Amino acid sequence: LQEATGGPLEAVAGRLLAVGGTLRPLAVARLRGGILRDDGWARLPSQPAVITSTVDQLGSRLLFRGYGRSHLTAPIFAGLAAHDSLILLDEAHCSVPFLQTLRCVERYRGRDWAEEPIETPFAFSILSATPPSDLRPESVFPGAERERALDHPVLDARMRASKPAKLVPPLKAKNSSTVDALVEAAVNRACEYVNDGNKKRVAVIVNRVRTAIGIATALKDRLKESADTVLLTGRLRPYERDRLVERWKPFLRADEPDDPDRPIVLVATQAIEVGADFSFDALVSEIASLDALRQRFGRLSRMGSANPAPAAILAREEDVKDGASDPIYGTSIVATWRLLQERATAERTLDFGIKALDAVLSEIDDLSPYLAPTPRAPTLLPAHLDVLCQTGPIARPEPEIQLFLHGVDRGAPEARVVWRADLTPENSGAWKESVALCPPSTGEALAVPLYRLRQWLANAGGDGDVGDVEGVPERRDQAEEKIRPALVWAGRDRSRLVQKAAGLRPNDLIVVPADYGMIPMGQTEPERALGRRRLDLWEVARQASGRAPAMRLHRAVLEPWVGCPVVRDLLDVAADPACDRDELRDAVDAVLAYEGEGDEEPAGLPEWLKELLGEVQSGLVEQHPDGGLILFQRHSPAKPDEEPDLFADDDDLLSASGKEVSLAVHSASVWRATRKIAERCLAHDLMEALSTAAYWHDAGKLDERFQLVLRQGDELAVIAGEPLAKSAGIPASPARRRAIREASRLPEDFRHEMLSLQLAERYARLPEERERADLLLHLVASHHGHARPFAPISIDPDPPEIRGCHGGQAVELSADDRRRLRPAHGISSGIADRFWRLNRRYGWWGLAYLEAILRLGDWYGSHHVVDDAGDAPVEGSSKRRAAGQEDRPAAPVVLSGIDGANPLGFLSGLGVLCVLRAAGESEARLHWQRSATWQPVLTGIAPGSPVRSTRERRQSLEDAVASVVAEALRGDDVPPEAEQQRREAQKRYDAAKKAIKDKLQELKKRGLKGKERRTAIDAEVTPLQLEEEQRRVERQAALRQAVPRPELAVGKHIDCSIEEFREHVEAFLNGAGTAQREALDFLAAFASDGNLHESDTKRVTGILASTPFCFISGSGHQYFLDTVRQLMAEVNEERVRSVLFEPWQYRDEKLSMRWD
């Protein structure tokens, strides 16, 4: 497209250029293993781009999480993923839960769920030879044209290619041998194919990592130099996997591969089933589900050879016996093995060619028993999104997003692990400083199930016998409480050392000493790894990510070459705190000049490492906290494919150009970049709020203490120079940064954007419409990821005055003025209220998209600085709001009957506020005052509000509050005839249940067993069960008409079945939206279809676990929701007034939720 000079390509390129407004028609990027590799253009929301990714990487970002990333950057990814995007879901039969979640996202992006939705396209399509069964036939492309589309000689050759597979008899375990029979058989078959002479490329694909490692080890020992044995599993770090694939891709690619010098045997797990464009001449596969086998055979003779491509399918006897169930494939392995045996020839051969196998399977009506289980995702509800969108800080507890990506019982939470040679176990106090100087690159991070990580760090080991697909089933083994020390990396200021398993959370990035080893966590390719154990990849992963080269001169890192005298001398110089630059240069030159060619001479550094040392030898030098030095190449312009350090997003101190950037220039640059992006992505009426927020986003850096930090404590430079936005150089060491901050008297956790917010409230030209003013202020406060919904707590008892100019606007706040400001971290600051108003207005992803545009404008403006303000805004607000001036609060209402020191009293106070808000009191607020106890106090009840309107008919404000609350709590009136029908339906249902119970008792007394019992149950019990189901449906229908609130139609119990819960969700979703969602919110509070009952009996039948607040489960014929219904019937104004404003009295002995 870039080079097109005519024809359709040039036309397409022209249209893409017009859409994107850049010099590149189409950007291409990859998001895998946490790495975003692109050519720089894909970070512009307006740039047309194709990005390849995985379900975990894309799905986590879509749900406001990002594996291996800072939660503060999550809204950027969420906003971009959900807007102006087409998601092509490859091999969708493997990703049914994610497909279900995408459908929910599509629904919640709609007009019902945002008052002013951001109108951009969002769609998804499925690429699969076996699409999910719930798709309508007419929605499958190309529909009736399919046969004609496939009528092509190239495709025909691929589809007719013969792939005869030999079914090897089930392998029995050998009692006298520790060798796995399947490993032994796979090695023998692979060697036969290699020795054939015509098979240059052989694949061995198995179901477990441990099996793959055993086969690869045995093959290397057997074949030695006669063939290359390559091990490829999903337990490789991204950098190592990329190098491994790139090394062997020329010989294994499907289209016109190079001829290898000797045969290649690739041993792999399920990781190769999808996404690998490799082709093999022969295949050995462990038995799997039918769909998994078809994927594996898709790698055999991929381009369609004229000669048959042989294969063998192996199975352990215990894996295919009756009743066997696999953790990944369930019972489909047993069913598939039987099917293959039934359809195979007398020689136990079955052709797995596409057309040949289609002919065999066309005779089978239902293939579901032979396919891998496809677990269903829990229903994504609005309340879940309310929790997930809170990324600054993360809300606790939070939904486990693995369930929404891989389904129930398939979503083991994961963490990412990085190994470092310079972290010594005996000096864990220096770990945070060391990692801060050498922050992790995602290319060196290995994704592992969290439960296995906890076991491993607790020295509980683990055998590595796991599958190799995203979303493997979670093992619920409990790790030991105490673990070996590990660093949870979350940036310079938020990282923490943990020594308890509970301190490791899903999606954490964990850094551990390389001395811990890697077995059995994953596979490693040590060719370019450093340290004694050859596990440390920091230098090479950093370079591969596009960042400037760097190298650690640390004894533990370079230990493999310590025997070389010049390397040892270099390390001695680096370890000397008094070494000067000349000494260091001489020692480096000696290492670079050393050849070590003689047999007796110790080996020097390998050439690739010497080349790296040469690139950094004249660069910046940092002291390593554990002894030694770190050399960084001097600043050079950012490479187009540089991976951003997103954990540093909340840092915002250092200039991208290596030069100081003034606040005026930076503000103008960001203003211009944001406008350019917004013009192509948003409606024009949002432009003013975005561009003004862009100009004011860093105004808080006018604080003189912040200026001292930017100028590294140089007070004279602060006085003489203009205010800076970016410093030319800030120490990377957290300790040195902390020292500068403390010397400048800047409080811990000070956030300049919160001061920017306070200044913008008073001096920026705010839009007239409240909604746009809200947006402007929120964008300023959230441009580093905070204020979603809270600001970090930062106590600032002695702030200096602010005196300066921003965009031609004088900005002045005295120290007293600043002390009178409501702190940004306070609940009363309005930041949280504003966040929720904007979520309802623009939708969860809409607000994130608006934030992303400003934040990417900030990033782009920081990297592409303009020298003058140009047409940037120079006027501030014509209205000034005095510091500390607040709207005059309405008369307070003290809820004197509620004791806030009691947990139930505290919750009751919050409940009253929620009820009033839902009733229309949008400005109602709550605070607490100390009396004999803590009392809740309501404020913000404005004239014309529901309470004020009611007060006109009441004697006091207290009576009015009681009236409004009582009316809301009572719900709808239930007609007497509806209640009567409910009772009759309940009796019929109870009678049907009793009939089943009685019949089962009768059968037991008759002493029937075996076939006689099964026949009697089919004949006598099954009809009663059908009758019970019909009565249940009738009862639910009657209940819906006889409840004061719709959520009570769930029934007496909360612990309904999965099917019942989903029926209620679907019913409540019809007509629901931002203003009508309370019933859905209650459902989310009651239960989740992703959380089954803890009772094994109820789990098997699909019964859901109830909320822990459910203390009533049927004893004494009392039920949770039925008690709620009865309590609602007893609500009246007198009782509510008594509860809210009078001393509590114990009067109602019968009805209780048992919360006390």
Rosetta blueprint (number, residue, H / E / L):
1 L L
2 Q L
3 E L
4 A L
5 T L
6 G L
7 G H
8 P H
9 L H
10 E H
11 A H
12 V H
13 A H
14 G H
15 R H
16 L H
17 L H
18 A H
19 V H
20 G H
21 G L
22 T L
23 L L
24 R L
25 P L
26 L L
27 A E
28 V E
29 A E
30 R E
31 L E
32 R E
33 G L
34 G L
35 I E
36 L E
37 R E
38 D L
39 D L
40 G L
41 W H
42 A H
43 R H
44 L L
45 P L
46 S L
47 Q L
48 P L
49 A E
50 V E
51 I E
52 T E
53 S L
54 T L
55 V H
56 D H
57 Q H
58 L H
59 G H
60 S H
61 R H
62 L H
63 L L
64 F L
65 R L
66 G L
67 Y L
68 G L
69 R L
70 S L
71 H H
72 L H
73 T H
74 A H
75 P H
76 I H
77 F H
78 A H
79 G H
80 L H
81 A H
82 A L
83 H L
84 D L
85 S E
86 L E
87 I E
88 L E
89 L E
90 D E
91 E L
92 A H
93 H H
94 C H
95 S L
96 V H
97 P H
98 F H
99 L H
100 Q H
101 T H
102 L H
103 R H
104 C H
105 V H
106 E H
107 R H
108 Y H
109 R L
110 G L
111 R H
112 D H
113 W H
114 A L
115 E L
116 E L
117 P L
118 I L
119 E L
120 T L
121 P L
122 F E
123 A E
124 F E
125 S E
126 I E
127 L E
128 S L
129 A L
130 T L
131 P L
132 P L
133 S L
134 D L
135 L L
136 R L
137 P H
138 E H
139 S H
140 V L
141 F L
142 P L
143 G H
144 A H
145 E H
146 R H
147 E H
148 R H
149 A H
150 L H
151 D L
152 H L
153 P H
154 V H
155 L H
156 D H
157 A H
158 R H
159 M H
160 R H
161 A L
162 S L
163 K L
164 P E
165 A E
166 K E
167 L E
168 V L
169 P L
170 P L
171 L E
172 K L
173 A L
174 K L
175 N L
176 S L
177 S L
178 T L
179 V L
180 D L
181 A H
182 L H
183 V H
184 E H
185 A H
186 A H
187 V H
188 N H
189 R H
190 A H
191 C H
192 E H
193 Y H
194 V H
195 N H
196 D H
197 G L
198 N L
199 K L
200 K L
201 R E
202 V E
203 A E
204 V E
205 I E
206 V L
207 N L
208 R L
209 V H
210 R H
211 T H
212 A H
213 I H
214 G H
215 I H
216 A H
217 T H
218 A H
219 L H
220 K H
221 D H
222 R H
223 L H
224 K H
225 E H
226 S H
227 A L
228 D E
229 T E
230 V E
231 L E
232 L E
233 T L
234 G L
235 R L
236 L L
237 R L
238 P H
239 Y H
240 E H
241 R H
242 D H
243 R H
244 L H
245 V H
246 E H
247 R H
248 W H
249 K H
250 P H
251 F H
252 L H
253 R E
254 A L
255 D L
256 E L
257 P L
258 D L
259 D L
260 P L
261 D L
262 R L
263 P L
264 I E
265 V E
266 L E
267 V E
268 A E
269 T L
270 Q H
271 A H
272 I H
273 E L
274 V L
275 G L
276 A L
277 D L
278 F E
279 S L
280 F E
281 D L
282 A E
283 L E
284 V E
285 S E
286 E E
287 I L
288 A L
289 S L
290 L H
291 D H
292 A H
293 L H
294 R H
295 Q H
296 R H
297 F H
298 G L
299 R L
300 L E
301 S L
302 R L
303 M L
304 G L
305 S L
306 A L
307 N L
308 P L
309 A L
310 P L
311 A E
312 A E
313 I E
314 L E
315 A L
316 R E
317 E H
318 E H
319 D H
320 V L
321 K L
322 D L
323 G L
324 A L
325 S L
326 D E
327 P L
328 I L
329 Y L
330 G E
331 T L
332 S H
333 I H
334 V H
335 A H
336 T H
337 W H
338 R H
339 L H
340 L H
341 Q H
342 E H
343 R H
344 A L
345 T L
346 A L
347 E L
348 R L
349 T E
350 L E
351 D E
352 F L
353 G L
354 I H
355 K H
356 A H
357 L H
358 D H
359 A H
360 V H
361 L H
362 S L
363 E L
364 I L
365 D L
366 D L
367 L L
368 S H
369 P H
370 Y H
371 L L
372 A L
373 P L
374 T L
375 P L
376 R L
377 A L
378 P L
379 T L
380 L L
381 L L
382 P H
383 A H
384 H H
385 L H
386 D H
387 V H
388 L H
389 C L
390 Q L
391 T E
392 G E
393 P L
394 I E
395 A L
396 R L
397 P L
398 E L
399 P L
400 E L
401 I H
402 Q H
403 L H
404 F H
405 L H
406 H H
407 G L
408 V L
409 D L
410 R L
411 G L
412 A L
413 P L
414 E E
415 A E
416 R E
417 V E
418 V E
419 W E
420 R E
421 A L
422 D L
423 L L
424 T L
425 P H
426 E H
427 N H
428 S H
429 G H
430 A H
431 W H
432 K H
433 E H
434 S H
435 V H
436 A H
437 L H
438 C L
439 P L
440 P L
441 S L
442 T H
443 G H
444 E H
445 A L
446 L E
447 A E
448 V E
449 P E
450 L H
451 Y H
452 R H
453 L H
454 R H
455 Q H
456 W H
457 L H
458 A L
459 N L
460 A L
461 G L
462 G L
463 D L
464 G L
465 D L
466 V L
467 G L
468 D L
469 V L
470 E L
471 G L
472 V L
473 P L
474 E L
475 R L
476 R L
477 D L
478 Q L
479 A L
480 E L
481 E L
482 K E
483 I E
484 R E
485 P E
486 A E
487 L E
488 V E
489 W E
490 A L
491 G L
492 R L
493 D L
494 R L
495 S L
496 R E
497 L E
498 V E
499 Q E
500 K E
501 A H
502 A H
503 G H
504 L L
505 R L
506 P L
507 N L
508 D L
509 L E
510 I E
511 V E
512 V E
513 P E
514 A H
515 D H
516 Y H
517 G L
518 M L
519 I L
520 P L
521 M L
522 G L
523 Q L
524 T L
525 E L
526 P H
527 E H
528 R H
529 A L
530 L E
531 G L
532 R L
533 R L
534 R L
535 L L
536 D E
537 L L
538 W H
539 E H
540 V H
541 A H
542 R H
543 Q H
544 A H
545 S L
546 G L
547 R L
548 A L
549 P L
550 A E
551 M E
552 R E
553 L E
554 H L
555 R L
556 A L
557 V L
558 L L
559 E H
560 P H
561 W H
562 V L
563 G L
564 C L
565 P H
566 V H
567 V H
568 R H
569 D H
570 L H
571 L H
572 D H
573 V H
574 A H
575 A H
576 D L
577 P L
578 A L
579 C L
580 D L
581 R H
582 D H
583 E H
584 L H
585 R H
586 D H
587 A H
588 V H
589 D H
590 A H
591 V H
592 L H
593 A H
594 Y L
595 E L
596 G L
597 E L
598 G L
599 D L
600 E L
601 E L
602 P L
603 A L
604 G L
605 L L
606 P L
607 E H
608 W H
609 L H
610 K H
611 E H
612 L H
613 L H
614 G H
615 E H
616 V H
617 Q L
618 S L
619 G L
620 L E
621 V E
622 E E
623 Q E
624 H L
625 P L
626 D L
627 G L
628 G L
629 L E
630 I E
631 L E
632 F E
633 Q L
634 R L
635 H L
636 S L
637 P L
638 A L
639 K L
640 P L
641 D L
642 E L
643 E L
644 P L
645 D L
646 L H
647 F H
648 A H
649 D L
650 D L
651 D L
652 D L
653 L L
654 L E
655 S L
656 A L
657 S L
658 G L
659 K L
660 E L
661 V E
662 S E
663 L H
664 A H
665 V H
666 H H
667 S H
668 A H
669 S H
670 V H
671 W H
672 R H
673 A H
674 T H
675 R H
676 K H
677 I H
678 A H
679 E H
680 R H
681 C H
682 L L
683 A L
684 H H
685 D H
686 L H
687 M H
688 E H
689 A H
690 L H
691 S H
692 T H
693 A H
694 A H
695 Y H
696 W H
697 H L
698 D L
699 A H
700 G H
701 K H
702 L H
703 D L
704 E H
705 R H
706 F H
707 Q H
708 L H
709 V H
710 L H
711 R L
712 Q L
713 G L
714 D L
715 E H
716 L H
717 A H
718 V H
719 I H
720 A H
721 G L
722 E L
723 P L
724 L E
725 A E
726 K E
727 S E
728 A L
729 G L
730 I L
731 P L
732 A L
733 S L
734 P H
735 A H
736 R H
737 R H
738 R H
739 A H
740 I H
741 R H
742 E H
743 A H
744 S H
745 R L
746 L L
747 P L
748 E L
749 D L
750 F L
751 R L
752 H H
753 E H
754 M H
755 L H
756 S H
757 L H
758 Q H
759 L H
760 A H
761 E H
762 R H
763 Y H
764 A L
765 R L
766 L L
767 P L
768 E L
769 E L
770 R H
771 E H
772 R H
773 A H
774 D H
775 L H
776 L H
777 L H
778 H H
779 L H
780 V H
781 A H
782 S L
783 H L
784 H L
785 G L
786 H L
787 A L
788 R E
789 P E
790 F L
791 A L
792 P L
793 I L
794 S L
795 I L
796 D L
797 P L
798 D L
799 P L
800 P L
801 E L
802 I E
803 R E
804 G E
805 C E
806 H E
807 G L
808 G L
809 Q E
810 A E
811 V E
812 E E
813 L E
814 S L
815 A H
816 D H
817 D H
818 R H
819 R H
820 R H
821 L L
822 R L
823 P L
824 A L
825 H L
826 G L
827 I H
828 S H
829 S H
830 G L
831 I H
832 A H
833 D H
834 R H
835 F H
836 W H
837 R H
838 L H
839 N H
840 R H
841 R H
842 Y H
843 G L
844 W H
845 W H
846 G H
847 L H
848 A H
849 Y H
850 L H
851 E H
852 A H
853 I H
854 L H
855 R H
856 L H
857 G H
858 D H
859 W H
860 Y H
861 G H
862 S H
863 H H
864 H L
865 V L
866 V L
867 D L
868 D L
869 A L
870 G L
871 D L
872 A L
873 P L
874 V L
875 E L
876 G L
877 S L
878 S L
879 K L
880 R L
881 R L
882 A L
883 A L
884 G L
885 Q L
886 E L
887 D L
888 R L
889 P L
890 A L
891 A L
892 P L
893 V E
894 V E
895 L L
896 S L
897 G L
898 I L
899 D L
900 G L
901 A L
902 N L
903 P H
904 L H
905 G H
906 F H
907 L H
908 S H
909 G H
910 L H
911 G H
912 V H
913 L H
914 C H
915 V H
916 L H
917 R H
918 A H
919 A L
920 G L
921 E L
922 S L
923 E L
924 A L
925 R E
926 L E
927 H E
928 W E
929 Q E
930 R E
931 S L
932 A L
933 T L
934 W E
935 Q E
936 P E
937 V E
938 L E
939 T E
940 G L
941 I L
942 A L
943 P L
944 G L
945 S L
946 P H
947 V H
948 R H
949 S H
950 T H
951 R H
952 E L
953 R L
954 R L
955 Q L
956 S L
957 L H
958 E H
959 D H
960 A H
961 V H
962 A H
963 S H
964 V H
965 V H
966 A H
967 E H
968 A H
969 L H
970 R H
971 G L
972 D L
973 D L
974 V L
975 P L
976 P H
977 E H
978 A H
979 E H
980 Q H
981 Q H
982 R H
983 R H
984 E H
985 A H
986 Q H
987 K H
988 R H
989 Y H
990 D H
991 A H
992 A H
993 K H
994 K H
995 A H
996 I H
997 K H
998 D H
999 K H
1000 L H
1001 Q H
1002 E H
1003 L H
1004 K H
1005 K H
1006 R H
1007 G L
1008 L L
1009 K L
1010 G H
1011 K H
1012 E H
1013 R H
1014 R H
1015 T H
1016 A H
1017 I H
1018 D H
1019 A H
1020 E H
1021 V H
1022 T H
1023 P H
1024 L H
1025 Q H
1026 L H
1027 E H
1028 E H
1029 E H
1030 Q H
1031 R H
1032 R H
1033 V H
1034 E H
1035 R H
1036 Q H
1037 A H
1038 A H
1039 L H
1040 R H
1041 Q L
1042 A L
1043 V L
1044 P L
1045 R L
1046 P H
1047 E H
1048 L H
1049 A H
1050 V H
1051 G L
1052 K L
1053 H L
1054 I L
1055 D L
1056 C L
1057 S E
1058 I H
1059 E H
1060 E H
1061 F H
1062 R H
1063 E H
1064 H H
1065 V H
1066 E H
1067 A H
1068 F H
1069 L H
1070 N L
1071 G L
1072 A L
1073 G E
1074 T L
1075 A L
1076 Q E
1077 R L
1078 E H
1079 A H
1080 L H
1081 D H
1082 F H
1083 L H
1084 A H
1085 A H
1086 F H
1087 A L
1088 S L
1089 D L
1090 G L
1091 N L
1092 L E
1093 H L
1094 E L
1095 S L
1096 D H
1097 T H
1098 K H
1099 R H
1100 V H
1101 T L
1102 G L
1103 I E
1104 L E
1105 A L
1106 S L
1107 T L
1108 P L
1109 F L
1110 C L
1111 F L
1112 I L
1113 S E
1114 G L
1115 S H
1116 G H
1117 H H
1118 Q L
1119 Y E
1120 F H
1121 L H
1122 D H
1123 T H
1124 V H
1125 R H
1126 Q H
1127 L H
1128 M H
1129 A H
1130 E L
1131 V L
1132 N L
1133 E H
1134 E H
1135 R H
1136 V H
1137 R H
1138 S H
1139 V H
1140 L H
1141 F H
1142 E L
1143 P L
1144 W L
1145 Q L
1146 Y L
1147 R L
1148 D L
1149 E L
1150 K L
1151 L L
1152 S L
1153 M L
1154 R L
1155 W L
1156 D L
